[in-house]
Amino acid sequence: MKKILFIILIGAALAAAAFFLLRNNNSDIKYKTEKVAKGDIVMSVTATGTVNAVTTVLVGTQVSGTIRNISVDFNSPVKKGQIIAQIDPSTFQAQVQQARANLLAARANVEKAGATLVDAKRTMERNTELFSKNLIARSDLDTAETNYETAKASVSAAKSQVAQTEAAVEFAETNLRYTRILSPVDGVVISRNVDVGQTVAASFQTPTLFTIAQDLTKMQIDTNVDEADIGKVSVGQDVEFTVDAYPDLVFRGKVWQVRNAPITVQNVVTYDVVIQVENPELKLKPGMTANVSIIIATKKDVLKIPNAALRFKLDENEKKSTEKKAVSGPGIWILEQGKPKRINISAGISDGSYTEIIPDTLQEGQEVIIESAAKGQKKQDAPPGPRFF
């Protein structure tokens, strides 16, 4: 019996010793570090935008009618003044002929009014001579003078009618010319919105028949930059971007314009930044989505540390085992003789992953703490429950 009790006591002592030993080992703190390295840091502002042609012209019609002929299609190159569509001109030709007939009638009325004026002038002169000889009454002379003035006014009215009908003829001829849809610029047809036989109505608003991009070798990207980053963007900055069609190809451009008009969507304020891009190989197409990086600053071959080192902080248990010291400003933790030590640093630009540091307190190859964990600690604690040895 005593032997069994002795064995139980020894086992209990061994279990207790193992428990405390394991607990002490688990409480040992280990630190994950990374070395200070030299390299390049590029500070940038990211945004998304849409690739567009620099100049896009919407071609419409000023007259209504039926599309009689279409001379171009999608992707067709066009020259300025080239006929790209024709509206049935029959009605407009009839209007021109009617206006010209009205002009002939108006000119005939001028001649008629001129003849009446000549007759009224002769009558007035004759009555003036007769009145001077007291051969007619004063009323006859007054009537002749009135008829003369009326004839002069009729000539003026007939001439104004000629000018009015001439304007009507010009208006009808202009509408007839508008039945020929011409390309206003040299470029490429991006879209065609009509077919032969379709009726277009220009009564209330001008319908868009074609969309023509003037020059696809020069493109622009309209990006929406957040208001928190717009202060860093300025004209002339370099830009790198990618499109989904060529994920492994990096395109380059420059900031051409920073527009002041705010764009507010669901209380989020952004500003339009226009980027100019050369497109000599015509790989970029209108409407593509661009993932843009606007280069704010670039540093070559500088000391840099991971941003995780700037975010690292000791917890309360770790602080008890470290030397307490008053610190201010941005700082990081390094390992000195196996213990963490905080030092102040002078930070420069950051690319989101690494931050430039001024080489006054750190040197290349020195290790900085980015993470801490108890020795043997797992990411998640074990679920509560009874413990057995």
MARKE-297679 format. One record per atom (N, C-alpha, C): residue in three letters; x, y, z. Coordinates in steps of 0.001 Angstrom, whole numbers, plus 500000, padded with zeros to 6 digits. Atoms other than C-alpha are relative to their C-alpha. Example, Ala and Ser with C-alpha at 12.3 -4.5 7.8 and 13.67 -1.06 7.14 Angstrom:
2
ALA500890498810500000
ALA512300495500507800
ALA500900501200500000
SER499180498810499940
SER513670498940507140
SER499230501090500730
! end
This chain:
389
MET500835498800500000
MET500000500000500000
MET500869501248500000
LYS499110498855499942
LYS502791502393500927
LYS500751500161498684
LYS499287499944501273
LYS504569501481497715
LYS499144500658498917
ILE500919499422500995
ILE501508502379495613
ILE499849501490500232
LEU500145498579499675
LEU501058505677497447
LEU501248500770499602
PHE498748499350500362
PHE504732506496496904
PHE500093500219498490
ILE499974499871501463
ILE504413505827493179
ILE499063501107499529
ILE500976498959500379
ILE501326508078492952
ILE500581501372500276
LEU499428498699499662
LEU503142510954494716
LEU501104500381499013
ILE498933499705500968
ILE506147510656492388
ILE499404500398498643
GLY500642499655501280
GLY503867510690489328
GLY499395501378500024
ALA500587498663499891
ALA502041513753490599
ALA501068501071499948
ALA498918499016500013
ALA505335515546491205
ALA500561500184498591
LEU499500499911501381
LEU506582514713487720
LEU499024500745499088
ALA501008499313500825
ALA503305515897486160
ALA500005501494500266
ALA499969498579499668
ALA503468519200488048
ALA501232500671499407
ALA498770499432500560
ALA507056519735486986
ALA499877500176498487
ALA500188499895501455
ALA506174519032483374
ALA499076501142499631
PHE500966498922500262
PHE503229521444483546
PHE500679501363500063
PHE499347498701499838
PHE505310524359484859
PHE501098500204498955
LEU498965499884501020
LEU508125523583482448
LEU499417500384498646
LEU500663499677501268
LEU505791523632479464
LEU499443501410500004
ARG500571498656499927
ARG504112526812480674
ARG501092501051499844
ASN498915499041500117
ASN507440528597481025
ASN500529500058498572
ASN499536500007501392
ASN508519527448477568
ASN499035500730499088
ASN501009499343500825
ASN505230528676476064
ASN500011501498500209
SER500021498572499732
SER505684532051477749
SER501201500710499412
ASP498869499350500644
ASP509026532628476068
ASP499531500696498730
ILE500448499190501133
ILE508564535364473450
ILE501013499903498876
LYS499152500006501186
LYS509919534971469954
LYS499555501122499075
TYR500294498869500876
TYR510109537798467414
TYR500369499646498568
LYS499735500167501421
LYS509861537670463665
LYS500609501297499487
THR499283498809500438
THR512297540076462060
THR500230499964498495
GLU499621499880501412
GLU513280541331458632
GLU501133501008499912
LYS498816499171500090
LYS516510542931457552
LYS499721501295499235
VAL500041498741500733
VAL516869546538456506
VAL500759499804498688
ALA499401500243501316
ALA517595546483452766
ALA500019501287499195
LYS499963498891500937
LYS518417548854449967
LYS499214499631498751
GLY500778500253501203
GLY516206549227446950
GLY499304501261499540
ASP500750498880500567
ASP513910551453444920
ASP498604500034500612
ILE501360499811499494
ILE510654552884446253
ILE499284500973499072
VAL500819499161500874
VAL507944554307444016
VAL498701500309500735
MET501241499564499352
MET505186556316445694
MET498998500378498918
SER500976499784501069
SER502033556341443606
SER498595500110500559
VAL501435499931499712
VAL498309557070443623
VAL499296499097498996
THR500685500945500882
THR496137554297442214
THR498565500456499746
ALA501370499653500387
ALA492853554792440393
ALA499614499137498815
THR500500500689501200
THR490714553267437681
THR499383501035499065
GLY500556499072500980
GLY489586554928434498
GLY499616499284498722
THR500468500526501277
THR488319554472430973
THR500819500610498873
VAL499243499542501165
VAL490342554687427759
VAL499022500568498971
ASN500847499340500999
ASN488799557133425266
ASN500871500631498933
ALA499320499222501032
ALA489744558779422012
ALA500076501458500452
VAL499835498602499594
VAL491037562329422443
VAL498841500841499465
THR501120499266500613
THR488397563693420040
THR499028499000499407
THR501061500860500508
THR485153561846419447
THR498867500872499494
VAL501018499173500638
VAL482613563369417048
VAL498739499173499806
LEU501308500625500221
LEU478922562469417091
LEU499381500622498757
VAL500533499521501270
VAL477566562767413556
VAL498500499756499974
GLY501455500112500041
GLY473841563490413287
GLY499447500560498702
THR500665499425501160
THR471338564934410831
THR499094501127500439
GLN500852498855499700
GLN469504568245410738
GLN498657499929499285
VAL501269500158500715
VAL466710567007408471
VAL499459498607500248
SER500661501291499806
SER464220564182408773
SER499792499315498653
GLY500223500743501232
GLY463776561444406237
GLY500401498550500153
THR499665501419500039
THR464494557868405230
THR501429499820499498
ILE498624500266500412
ILE468057556574405014
ILE499975499226498679
ARG500014500603501332
ARG468605555818401352
ARG501255499163499748
ASN498750500692500275
ASN472240554744401373
ASN500971500242501147
ILE498949499878498994
ILE475072554080403866
ILE501307499561499361
SER498742500245500703
SER478658554254402598
SER501098499440500896
VAL498947500460499087
VAL480626553234405719
VAL499391499035501009
ASP500429500939498971
ASP480486550632408471
ASP500932500153501203
PHE499122499980498841
PHE482145549917411817
PHE501457499868499547
ASN498554500036500226
ASN485932550530411811
ASN500414500526498635
SER499640499461501311
SER485790552220408400
SER500784501302500164
PRO499301498703499989
PRO488434554950407930
PRO499279500987499095
VAL500714498977500771
VAL486895558197406693
VAL500868501253499915
LYS499330498723500197
LYS488175561529405374
LYS498999501133500190
LYS500860498841499808
LYS486830564973406108
LYS499293500346498693
GLY500794499688501181
GLY483987565800403686
GLY499506498795499239
GLN500446501221500678
GLN483436562171402645
GLN498538499722500311
ILE501408500361499792
ILE479799561108402141
ILE499942498653500710
ILE500097501252499253
ILE478981558480404757
ILE498565499461500021
ALA501395500462500077
ALA475168558316404358
ALA499210500982499158
GLN500857499168500855
GLN472362559683402160
GLN498550499828500442
ILE501437500004499717
ILE468811560631403153
ILE499251500241498693
ASP500794499868501230
ASP466139560354400443
ASP499724501486499725
PRO500103498565500247
PRO466268563824398795
PRO498752500433499231
SER501114499671500905
SER462995563683396797
SER499181501173500526
THR500826498939499424
THR460949565861399150
THR500734501335499998
PHE499227498764499905
PHE463734568408399542
PHE500261500583498608
GLN499864499488501360
GLN464275568651395776
GLN498723500707499559
ALA501273499345500330
ALA460570569466395366
ALA499879501345500709
GLN500050498721499277
GLN460872572161398050
GLN500902501042499353
VAL499108499072500690
VAL463804573696396199
VAL499339500527498728
GLN500670499566501224
GLN461849573775392932
GLN498854500962500303
GLN501091499100499620
GLN458863575372394666
GLN500539501368500413
ALA499426498724499569
ALA461062578022396268
ALA500538500786498809
ARG499511499296501180
ARG462689578828392940
ARG498853500577499167
ALA501172499470500715
ALA459255579203391304
ALA499462501237500699
ASN500446498813499260
ASN458228581605394067
ASN500939501183499770
LEU499050498929500269
LEU461400583579393393
LEU499740500622498634
LEU500319499451501325
LEU460513583908389711
LEU498765500874500050
ALA501225499191499880
ALA457049585134390626
ALA500299501323500700
ALA499685498765499286
ALA458508587663393057
ALA500757500970499098
ARG499284499116500917
ARG460890589014390428
ARG499061500585498945
ALA500996499477500949
ALA457977589340387963
ALA499177501104500654
ASN500740498962499288
ASN456078591333390585
ASN500801501288500097
VAL499156498802499980
VAL459052593697390808
VAL499901500730498668
GLU500120499367501306
GLU458893594293387081
GLU498633500652499824
LYS501354499432500106
LYS455137594823387269
LYS499886501279500814
ALA500059498807499154
ALA455502597271390118
ALA500823501128499389
GLY499199498963500656
GLY458212599096388161
GLY499236500655498860
ALA500799499439501090
ALA455939599498385160
ALA498900500924500532
THR501038499161499390
THR453161600851387386
THR500587501313500501
LEU499353498790499507
LEU455621603314388909
LEU500295500969498857
VAL499715499140501157
VAL456668604598385467
VAL498724500686499520
ASP501276499407500442
ASP453012605130384473
ASP499518501058500975
ALA500441499021499001
ALA452218606882387759
ALA500847501246499948
LYS499138498829500089
LYS455219609167387302
LYS499619500863498804
ARG500408499237501181
ARG454127610154383763
ARG498697500750500249
THR501289499367499702
THR450606610859384961
THR500186501189500925
MET499781498900499064
MET451872613004387828
MET500650501189499296
GLU499354498896500704
GLU454150615008385550
GLU499036500710499053
ARG500963499397500908
ARG451373615530383035
ARG498986500858500757
ASN500977499243499212
ASN448875616661385692
ASN500631501239500621
THR499330498807499456
THR451477618992387155
THR500026501113498956
GLU499969498999501070
GLU451829620726383791
GLU498615500574499727
LEU501361499522500246
LEU448063620899383293
LEU499516500889501130
PHE500443499183498883
PHE447541622255386784
PHE500635501384499942
SER499348498691500097
SER450102625003386129
SER499292500909499000
LYS500765499216500984
LYS447875626115383194
LYS498541500139500388
ASN501385499931499485
ASN444719625871385337
ASN499023499242499129
LEU500886500788500837
LEU443346623157383088
LEU499342498848500769
ILE500605501037499157
ILE442649620599385882
ILE499906500509501419
ALA500176499598498609
ALA441566620795389461
ALA501189499528500853
ARG498922500378499079
ARG443969620592392398
ARG499850498551500453
SER500228501371499540
SER442398617263393455
SER500541498989499010
ASP499457500924500987
ASP443420615638390190
ASP501516499886500135
LEU498561500031499792
LEU447043616622390813
LEU500351499218501268
ASP499734500735498756
ASP446877615307394388
ASP499844498487499792
THR500211501429500260
THR445523611986393157
THR501169499400499237
ALA498874500490500783
ALA448328611645390630
ALA501238499857500876
GLU498845500094499111
GLU450957612386393284
GLU499865498820500959
THR500216501138499090
THR449402609844395653
THR500240498683499287
ASN499784501240500753
ASN449375607189392946
ASN501484499750499741
TYR498568500142500235
TYR453038607867392248
TYR500712499475501258
GLU499366500457498748
GLU454043607482395910
GLU499614498547500312
THR500447501380499774
THR451978604289396155
THR500745499031499095
ALA499270500856500940
ALA453683602863393078
ALA501446499798500463
LYS498643500149499474
LYS457104603582394609
LYS500033499002501160
ALA500045500934498871
ALA456088601770397781
ALA499780498571499526
SER500234501339500529
SER454849598833395715
SER501282499392499441
VAL498724500498500508
VAL458230598546394026
VAL500882499521501153
SER499194500401498835
SER459967598450397439
SER499486498701500601
ALA500580501229499450
ALA457534595785398669
ALA500311498802499110
ALA499716501093500920
ALA458091593686395557
ALA501467499565500113
LYS498590500347499840
LYS461870593896396004
LYS500244499224501304
SER499848500729498738
SER461588592806399652
SER499456498578499884
GLN500520501337500221
GLN459453589904398513
GLN501013499138499251
VAL498956500731500713
VAL462258588901396141
VAL501077499532500986
ALA498981500385499019
ALA464771588955399021
ALA499499498862500897
GLN500568501046499154
GLN462414586842401116
GLN499977498659499277
THR500054501259500752
THR461962584241398409
THR501399499484499696
GLU498622500448500178
GLU465701584191397739
GLU500489499269501259
ALA499637500676498752
ALA466204583306401440
ALA499327498635500092
ALA500703501284499986
ALA463566580581401085
ALA500680498988499083
VAL499281500893500914
VAL465446579169398102
VAL501290499500500641
GLU498752500403499342
GLU468713579161400042
GLU499728499003501117
PHE500350500920498922
PHE467010577466403007
PHE499669498617499445
ALA500367501281500609
ALA465529574758400747
ALA501231499286499442
GLU498788500623500538
GLU468874574198399020
GLU500902499492501121
THR499198500456498860
THR470616573961402419
THR499459498683500544
ASN500601501254499536
ASN468151571291403559
ASN500284498862499027
LEU499687501022500991
LEU468781569464400302
LEU501442499522500168
ARG498609500402499773
ARG472533569511400998
ARG500137499158501267
TYR499934500756498748
TYR471895568215404520
TYR499574498546499830
THR500349501407500228
THR470495565023403002
THR501244499158499733
ARG498718500695500183
ARG474133564135402240
ARG500764500117501312
ILE499308500000498715
ILE475697563158405586
ILE501495499877499740
LEU498574499953500267
LEU479393564093405477
LEU500776499804501301
SER499112500138498837
SER482240563197407806
SER500641501349500309
PRO499417498681499671
PRO483351566345409679
PRO501503499955500236
VAL498570500111499686
VAL486856564996410467
VAL500574498753499339
ASP499315501244500354
ASP489435562463409417
ASP500009499092501216
GLY500009500904498853
GLY489114559381411600
GLY499509498616499651
VAL500484501373500140
VAL487618555951412142
VAL498599499926500597
VAL501369500159499509
VAL483945555036412534
VAL500004498994501154
ILE500068500883498835
ILE483487553608416028
ILE498656499297500074
SER501325500617499917
SER479743553015415886
SER499111500541498895
ARG501013499633500995
ARG476908553085413358
ARG498635499652500589
ASN501265500170499289
ASN473383553558414729
ASN498786499955499075
VAL501121500025500944
VAL471246553465411540
VAL500243498940498944
ASP499940500950501105
ASP470450551080408710
ASP499242500588498815
VAL500698499560501207
VAL469226551544405151
VAL498500499751500166
GLY501455500103499871
GLY465462552186405091
GLY499466500535501305
GLN500451499478498707
GLN465349553518408644
GLN499662501481499868
THR500423498603500012
THR463506556812409170
THR500567500717501221
VAL499453499203498905
VAL465269559455411247
VAL499193501291500095
ALA500797498798499750
ALA463396562366412820
ALA500849501001500761
ALA499199498950499371
ALA465197565607413637
ALA499127501127500518
SER500941498954499591
SER462139567467414896
SER500338500552501380
PHE499801499561498617
PHE462950567572418626
PHE501482500036500383
GLN498577500018499705
GLN466625566616418876
GLN500733499293498857
THR499218500565501090
THR469402565701416497
THR500379498556500311
PRO499626501404499740
PRO469703561900416274
PRO501455499751499622
THR498613500356500277
THR473226560426416381
THR500018498804499055
LEU499928501062500993
LEU473899558370413259
LEU501312499231500080
PHE498682500620499960
PHE477634557713413585
PHE500816500638501126
THR499003499479499067
THR480398558103416167
THR501364499783499372
ILE498707500052500686
ILE483796558935414690
ILE501085500462500967
ALA498816499632499218
ALA487094558921416597
ALA501009500629499049
GLN499160499256500936
GLN489411561482415083
GLN501359499353499786
ASP498661500573500133
ASP492781559831415829
ASP500211498980501106
LEU499858501049498997
LEU493132556475417607
LEU501456499737500379
THR498602500153499587
THR496932556744417750
THR500318500848501223
LYS499855499196498787
LYS496502559282420561
LYS498717499816500811
MET501143500281499147
MET494233558253423420
MET500124500778501305
GLN499970499404498677
GLN493298559634426810
GLN499217499116500963
ILE500658500764498952
ILE492260558051430093
ILE499360500977500970
ASP500711499193499010
ASP489619559679432287
ASP499899499180501280
THR499956500736498743
THR490306558544435852
THR499309500790501096
ASN500617499387498827
ASN488475559229439102
ASN500933499821501183
VAL499051500020498892
VAL490962560131441853
VAL499301500502501255
ASP500648499649498738
ASP489774560248445453
ASP500485501359500495
GLU499654498667499518
GLU489710563639447153
GLU501168499973500981
ALA498874500087499073
ALA492226562396449739
ALA501333499963499275
ASP498754500125500758
ASP494822561836446982
ASP500178501074498949
ILE499919499066501124
ILE494033564637444525
ILE501040501084500241
GLY498998498978499715
GLY496370567048446318
GLY501402499594499606
LYS498673500487500389
LYS499352564874445357
LYS500188499970498489
VAL499949500151501449
VAL498507564825441644
VAL500198501362499351
SER499767498756500728
SER499815567496439294
SER500282499679498535
VAL499809500168501438
VAL500129568022435542
VAL501456499663499704
GLY498665500382500419
GLY503133566349433919
GLY500556498761500677
GLN499504501185499313
GLN503504563404436315
GLN499899498767499104
ASP500009501242500768
ASP504361560017434809
ASP498909499061500519
VAL501088500916499678
VAL501671557339434745
VAL500313498637499408
GLU499946501372500491
GLU501773553565434420
GLU498624499373500181
PHE501314500621499886
PHE498667551512433747
PHE499969498705499205
THR500232501256500706
THR497447548127432587
THR498532499913499625
VAL501372500294500401
VAL494318546924430829
VAL499814498489500022
ASP500285501437499890
ASP492621543550431108
ASP500356499239498730
ALA499694500685501257
ALA493270542780427440
ALA501474499598499919
TYR498565500299499999
TYR497058542851428025
TYR500503500075501442
PRO499672499914498564
PRO497574542014431729
PRO501500500048500277
ASP498560500030499769
ASP501358541528431340
ASP500732501179499370
LEU499389498866500693
LEU501952544723429382
LEU499697501292500761
VAL500154498739499273
VAL502542548033431170
VAL500076501153498998
PHE500035498821500860
PHE501530551177429256
PHE500394501222500820
ARG499563498790499319
ARG502817554633430069
ARG499374501237499372
GLY500556498738500460
GLY501459558145429796
GLY500379501110500962
LYS499741498860499131
LYS501449561551431466
LYS498685500679500362
VAL501173499249499562
VAL498939563560433467
VAL499912501265499157
TRP500185498850500882
TRP497536566150431066
TRP499126501072500642
GLN500940499031499421
GLN494763567776433085
GLN499431499467501300
VAL500659500312498730
VAL493450567815436657
VAL498797500918500101
ARG501208499173500075
ARG489862569006436481
ARG499481500332501393
ASN500436499514498692
ASN488402571056439319
ASN498554499632500320
ALA501408500328499752
ALA484803569923438899
ALA499890498719500823
PRO500126501217499184
PRO483924567467441714
PRO498944499061499439
ILE500957501047500384
ILE482139564190440974
ILE499582499302501292
THR500487500546498741
THR479972563089443903
THR499038498856499720
VAL500843501189500142
VAL478505559573443979
VAL499882499359501377
GLN500261500564498676
GLN476902558364447231
GLN500944500591501045
ASN499193499227499042
ASN478737561062449222
ASN501498499752499879
VAL498573500190500258
VAL482100559963447772
VAL500417500991498920
VAL499575498940500905
VAL483910562878446112
VAL501278499576499284
THR498816500277500811
THR486363562236443276
THR500171501121498983
TYR499697499001501010
TYR488017564388440630
TYR500544499298498752
ASP499601500589501273
ASP488620563658436960
ASP501422500430499662
VAL498621499752500422
VAL492302563351436037
VAL500157499404498607
VAL499890500425501397
VAL492934563169432291
VAL501461499686499696
ILE498647500482500287
ILE495977561184431136
ILE500126499805498491
GLN499734500171501429
GLN497417561371427626
GLN500895498784499766
VAL499300501254500283
VAL498663558120426075
VAL500238499902498500
GLU499706500304501405
GLU500406557304422805
GLU499554498569499699
ASN500529501315500369
ASN498814554375420953
ASN500370499681498555
PRO499595500183501409
PRO500888553825417804
PRO499617498641499440
GLU500327501339500483
GLU500124550091417607
GLU498504499698500057
LEU501466500123499933
LEU496368550646418178
LEU499560498836500882
LYS500400501056499077
LYS496327548120421011
LYS498884500466500930
LEU501024499450499111
LEU494238550392423224
LEU498772500360499183
LYS501258499738500686
LYS490606550601422218
LYS499085500822500909
PRO500907499192499182
PRO487929553071423349
PRO499108499130500882
GLY500856500708499063
GLY486044551904426425
GLY500727499026500903
MET499260500918499138
MET488802549730427943
MET500147500589501407
THR499787499590498616
THR489139549845431735
THR501491499950500304
ALA498574499898499706
ALA492582551002432867
ALA500215500053501508
ASN499567499962498600
ASN494178550303436258
ASN501244500884500060
VAL499013498937500142
VAL496242553448436727
VAL500796500178501281
SER499122499604498897
SER499213554263438956
SER500681501304499600
ILE499388498694500253
ILE500165557943439012
ILE501236500114500881
ILE498729499981499273
ILE503839558224439997
ILE500161501363500680
ILE499847498763499245
ILE504128560815442773
ILE501472500298500266
ALA498573499823499715
ALA507794560282443740
ALA500700498665499828
THR499181501201500187
THR510593557812443036
THR501347500205500685
LYS498688499971499352
LYS513671557075445172
LYS500772498750499583
LYS499163501088500471
LYS516527554921443886
LYS501034499628501064
ASP498946500543499145
ASP518780552696446045
ASP500029500684501373
VAL500111499416498666
VAL517574553882449468
VAL499745498883501006
LEU500322500951498949
LEU517272552108452817
LEU498489499944500183
LYS501440500143499838
LYS513796550698453315
LYS499703498877500976
ILE500468501005499051
ILE511908548732455931
ILE498555499673499675
PRO501410500335500249
PRO508598546871455709
PRO499084500838500877
ASN500959499192499241
ASN505558548841456811
ASN499510499273501240
ALA500401500747498811
ALA504779546032459254
ALA500845500385501204
ALA499144499575498890
ALA507739547254461336
ALA499496501291500628
LEU500546498756499464
LEU506086550654461703
LEU498713499761500780
ARG501266500302499315
ARG502826549053462808
ARG500210499156501254
PHE499783500907498885
PHE504425546707465348
PHE500026500772501323
LYS500016499451498649
LYS503746547469469019
LYS500081498856500999
LEU499935501004498944
LEU504607545542472201
LEU498711499996500796
ASP501149500053499112
ASP501730544279474282
ASP500458500238501439
GLU499688499651498614
GLU501557544874478027
GLU500976499017500628
ASN499096500998499417
ASN503268541605478976
ASN501424500185499497
GLU498666499809500551
GLU506160542339476627
GLU500644501272500542
LYS499460498752499494
LYS506507545906477903
LYS500587499833501400
LYS499503500204498628
LYS507024544633481473
LYS501424499462499989
SER498676500604500049
SER510104542744480381
SER501011500850499244
THR499086499119500724
THR511594545636478401
THR500281501236500805
GLU499605498787499304
GLU513296548762479528
GLU499056501135499634
LYS500936498903500245
LYS510846551671479902
LYS500793501263499682
LYS499240498851500443
LYS511993554750478090
LYS499069500944499265
ALA500871499007500630
ALA510316557965476984
ALA500410500155498543
VAL499716499878501426
VAL510042558048473193
VAL498944500891499377
SER500948499157500724
SER508376560390470729
SER500321499907498523
GLY499823500060501439
GLY507869560525466999
GLY499879498581499485
PRO500089501342500580
PRO507779557606464574
PRO501178499142500416
GLY498931500883499558
GLY509739554615465758
GLY499721498570499648
ILE500107501433500254
ILE510382550932465272
ILE500724499271501121
TRP499345500841498992
TRP511600548038467418
TRP501042499129499313
ILE498942500874500468
ILE514892546232466916
ILE500365499047501131
LEU499516500941498987
LEU516459543286468726
LEU501436500378500375
GLU498663499692499485
GLU519435544173470899
GLU500311499038501144
GLN499651501030499027
GLN521024541268472806
GLN498764499164500367
GLY501168500849499803
GLY517814539280472362
GLY498795500697500572
LYS501128499267499443
LYS515590542012473803
LYS499599501119499049
PRO500462498932500891
PRO513401544463471905
PRO500390501379500529
LYS499647498634499650
LYS514507548083471846
LYS499398500936498966
ARG500662499052500906
ARG512603551019470399
ARG500949501135499651
ILE499188498878500446
ILE514403553613468318
ILE499157500878499083
ASN500681499062500891
ASN513163556707466533
ASN500647499981498625
ILE499499499977501372
ILE513500556956462779
ILE499444501221499277
SER500497498958500902
SER513075559552460045
SER499514499307498741
ALA500601500731501117
ALA510676558172457460
ALA499876500893498774
GLY500177499297501269
GLY510494559133453800
GLY498731499549499308
ILE501181500389500768
ILE508141558039451041
ILE499707498524500204
SER500418501393499855
SER506209554768451039
SER499246499570498757
ASP500737500557501123
ASP504879552500448323
ASP498849499096500447
GLY501070500827499469
GLY502346550801450598
GLY500492498733500646
SER499412501196499408
SER504604547845451429
SER501284500313500752
TYR498731499621499384
TYR507941549463452256
TYR500049501514500140
THR499840498579499718
THR508940552846453667
THR501478500354500012
GLU498621499524500003
GLU512114554806453054
GLU500362500526501393
ILE499513499449498736
ILE514181555615456159
ILE501305500726499740
ILE498760499230500127
ILE516914558176456548
ILE501097499248500753
PRO498972500854499381
PRO520177556298457305
PRO500785500722501097
ASP499295499387498878
ASP520982557973460612
ASP500029499097501228
THR500073500889498837
THR519942555302463130
THR500062498532499616
LEU499984501384500462
LEU519716552118461057
LEU500998499835498876
GLN499074500327501062
GLN522095550404458699
GLN499472498803499223
GLU500413501125500843
GLU521661547924455879
GLU500381498684500672
GLY499783501304499393
GLY521325544372457161
GLY499544499896501435
GLN500479500038498621
GLN520095545358460630
GLN498573499468500024
GLU501298500646499938
GLU517030543389461735
GLU499025500839500809
VAL501068499277499314
VAL513773545089462688
VAL498861499020500272
ILE501080500910499600
ILE510852543415464468
ILE498741500363499225
ILE501258499785500706
ILE507704542985462415
ILE498841499242500635
GLU501067500799499403
GLU505790540447464569
GLU500570499307501227
SER499573500737498808
SER505931538759467981
SER498991498902500292
ALA500879501107499636
ALA504510535455469269
ALA500679499194501084
ALA499450500881498973
ALA504945533219472325
ALA500503498724499350
LYS499415501213500565
LYS507089530183471631
LYS498984498873500026
GLY500961501100500079
GLY504846527379470441
GLY498567500468499939
GLN501385499515500025
GLN501787529670470349
GLN499396499781498627
LYS500704500221501243
LYS499230528813467700
LYS499182501236499662
LYS500791498857500423
LYS497138531251465707
LYS498706500098500761
GLN501243500019499248
GLN494014530166467652
GLN500209499181501251
ASP499889500726498746
ASP493804529105471292
ASP499183498730499935
ALA500743501259499953
ALA492667525566472066
ALA498666500228500682
PRO501314499816499381
PRO488981525258472987
PRO500046499611501463
PRO499993500290498559
PRO488221525249476732
PRO499545498574500282
GLY500390501371499649
GLY487898521870478430
GLY500965499440501033
PRO499118500585499004
PRO489538519549480947
PRO501358499673499433
ARG498632500287500406
ARG493295519100480796
ARG500454498694500638
PHE499495501281499485
PHE494978515723481218
PHE501489499935499785
PHE498550500170500108
PHE498620514860481768
PHE500297498553499655
! end
